[in-house]
Amino acid sequence: MTEEKKFRVLIAERNPLVVAALGDMIRRDDRFDLVGAVQGGEAFLAAVSGGEPGFDLAVLGWKLSDMDGSGVLAELQKRNLHARVVIFSNDHDIAILKQCVRLGVQGFCYQFDDPAILFDTLIAVAHGRICIPYVDVSRINDTPLSRLTPRERELLAVLADGWTNLQIATRTGISENTVKYHLKNLYDKLDVRNRAMAVALFASERNRGTHIGS
């Protein structure tokens, strides 16, 4: 009988305790062969880009020593690199899962799940399938900015360009008090307290869109 091929697994995780525990579980499962571990996103990207990958799939922690999982996934797209990745998250924030789906991750599970869930996810991804927890796909792109009106998005864009309230009022033909009123509504929708926070959120969303489209 031909021996069934083992899937080669690379771990990318900054926490040595998680690496040790995860590595031990993988070694005990005869479907997998642990080929190594890295702590940083750049080290992982180097492993992917170094010619023929020395692994079949990777378990990627959400927080690495030099970047987070979204940064790694975005860089994979930006550099046109291909790897089968399972995000192994210790944070139950649904926004992280949605972000991973937008960035094209193949697998996702939580560190506090039963180990069998992780292994089922690894096997599915190793065979080219997508395996993620349930998420309402109609709301994947539901971000704070997506809920703004076209006029509010225009207002946010000129804020990001450094326009003052007076400049906005002068160029749009409304009073400064009306500008302040619109800004308050904008901040409330974005759940931020001031102009700087609104601009930072706008920049973050714009950068993510650039990564996704790369």
C-alpha angles and dihedrals in degrees: 000000000000113000111245114248116255118225113237112230129198120195120213109187135130098212110085092202092056090046091051095048095043093045091052092052092048093049090053092055111080092207091071140054117204107220100178150304136247130190102207139061094230090052089052092048089050089053090052095046097044097102115266105020114243091217140053098215140000135222104216122195115217094233116047129176095264108018142003129256094265090057091051093048091047091050091050088057094042093051092041091239122155127212135147104243134187114192111221103199130186091192121082093203107137089209089068091054091049091049091052092050091051089051093052103252115173099208139020134180139153128250090232094055121105109277089240088067091056093049093047088051092049092050092048093050092044088058092051099260130127116241119181135143116267114284129167099253091198087068099045092107094041102124130153090259092051089064095058124102118242089255091051091050089052090051091050091049093055090047087056088051089058101254116163124224089256092052091049091049094047095047096044098039097239131116124266089244090057089049090052090050092052091046092053090052090047093051091048092053092049092043092233131129104220150006095274093055091047092051091047091053090048091051092048093051092046092050092049090051090052091052093048093050094047 
